[in-house]
Amino acid sequence: MTFKLAIIGRPNVGKSTLFNRLVGKRLALVDDTPGVTRDRRQAAGSLGELSFEVIDTAGLEEAAGASLEARMRAQTERAIEEADLCLFMIDARAGVTPSDRFFTGLLRKSGKPVILVANKVEGKAGEAGYFEAFSLGFGDPVPISAEHGQGLADLHDAIVAALGEERAFGEKEEEEVDFEETGEEGEEEGTGPNRPLKIAIVGRPNAGKSTLLNHLIGEERLLTGPEAGITRDSISIDWEWKGRKIKLFDTAGLRKKAKVQEKLEKLSVADGLRAMQFAEIVVILFDATQPFEKQDLHIADLVMREGRAPVIALSKWDLVEDRQATLAEMHEKAERLLPQVKGLKLVPVSGLTGDGIDKLMQAIFEVHEAWNRRIATAALNRWLDEVVHRHPPPAVSGRRIRIKYIAQIKTRPPTFVAACSRPASLPDAYSRYMVNALRESFDLWGTPIRLHLRKGENPYAGRARKR
């Protein structure tokens, strides 16, 4: 990337719509409700032959003190500090408002180059606002329609003019590929051993997800506070832990489905679920002061059914008094209330003090290794012989069920297929026995395991009987 571009403006002027168009995908939530975006979101963007890092920001509001709006504004001011160029966006249909005029002073004080963008100019309704924008003193406004993709060529030219061709395009250097590191010639980025580990952090509202993530990365990157439901959309952050590349996803709090009524919250929940589905490790945050609520169990069950690798983080551990007794109780509850995955990793953490962060990352890598483990077919079938000999499958309707062989068909999570003479008749209890024996024999603790039973093919089926 050659430069950073921040999109600035008051609420509901179309910043997230333009952000999505520049990055080429729907990353940011878009809704008619003002103030949808609260945290700043960053992603790789492009416009023509320009490549840059684009930052979506919360709508600027005149607020002070410790209010949520003031904290949102502080996040936007940090984005302005990081940016090389600011796009100051106004709504041409609404015209120039007092808030627009107020924030021109903020941008002038920053000393950063500013391009004035008049959005929503399609049709005659935006003409008056476009001409009024000249009075803000940022030169000729660039008329665009972020929703319909109009005016982007003019925006491209304005960016090049503001930064200069050398800064805008940068110097193109050929990168040397170290084949010893990638392990494979021509390996694509994102598919080899150096690709980032994707970790999603999920949980109920106000469980401390954003606070924990801020402590992980060592900066106030995400908006936090006592209000429940501050985070509205999934924010991805590139990070590195002891040389390992990681992509972290902060998500909106997941409430009970019956309580999710508003359209915006439904979009937030869907965005969080999508982040969970594409993650490799899912850190499920339980509030240690109110753990194992019904919604906690529902979220954990959802993660396991999706086949993601779960780690339970007991947040707000700094508020727990009798820690040893509490942790023992938590382990007992996990075994009893979440029997789907044996050996779940439970790690006490505090996003406020940073306690437990090292243990949390260690647990993440251990579960990730088990989630990716592949077992040789020969070893599996030796194991099967021992398991069946020790505890043979029961006879159903007077007929013995035979399990002939087993093989692993995929990882992430470990998935096995067993050939069985009568798969539909094998009791669920025996399938659970096999899964638990797999965990114990091959150290597959803390990860979902999938076992499919299929009827073994009869080589004599369909042949005429000889007399």
Secondary structure as UniProt FT lines:
FT   STRAND          4..8
FT   TURN            11..12
FT   HELIX           15..23
FT   TURN            34..35
FT   STRAND          41..47
FT   TURN            48..49
FT   STRAND          50..56
FT   TURN            65..66
FT   HELIX           68..82
FT   STRAND          85..91
FT   TURN            92..94
FT   HELIX           98..110
FT   STRAND          114..119
FT   HELIX           124..126
FT   HELIX           127..132
FT   HELIX           133..136
FT   STRAND          142..143
FT   TURN            146..149
FT   HELIX           152..163
FT   HELIX           165..169
FT   HELIX           179..182
FT   TURN            185..186
FT   TURN            189..191
FT   TURN            193..194
FT   STRAND          197..203
FT   TURN            205..206
FT   HELIX           209..217
FT   TURN            228..229
FT   STRAND          235..241
FT   TURN            242..243
FT   STRAND          244..250
FT   HELIX           257..259
FT   HELIX           263..278
FT   STRAND          281..287
FT   TURN            288..289
FT   HELIX           294..305
FT   TURN            306..307
FT   STRAND          309..315
FT   HELIX           317..319
FT   HELIX           323..337
FT   TURN            339..340
FT   TURN            342..343
FT   STRAND          346..348
FT   TURN            351..353
FT   TURN            355..356
FT   HELIX           357..371
FT   HELIX           377..390
FT   STRAND          395..396
FT   TURN            397..398
FT   STRAND          399..400
FT   STRAND          403..410
FT   TURN            411..414
FT   STRAND          415..420
FT   HELIX           423..425
FT   HELIX           428..442
FT   TURN            445..446
FT   STRAND          450..455
FT   TURN            459..462
//
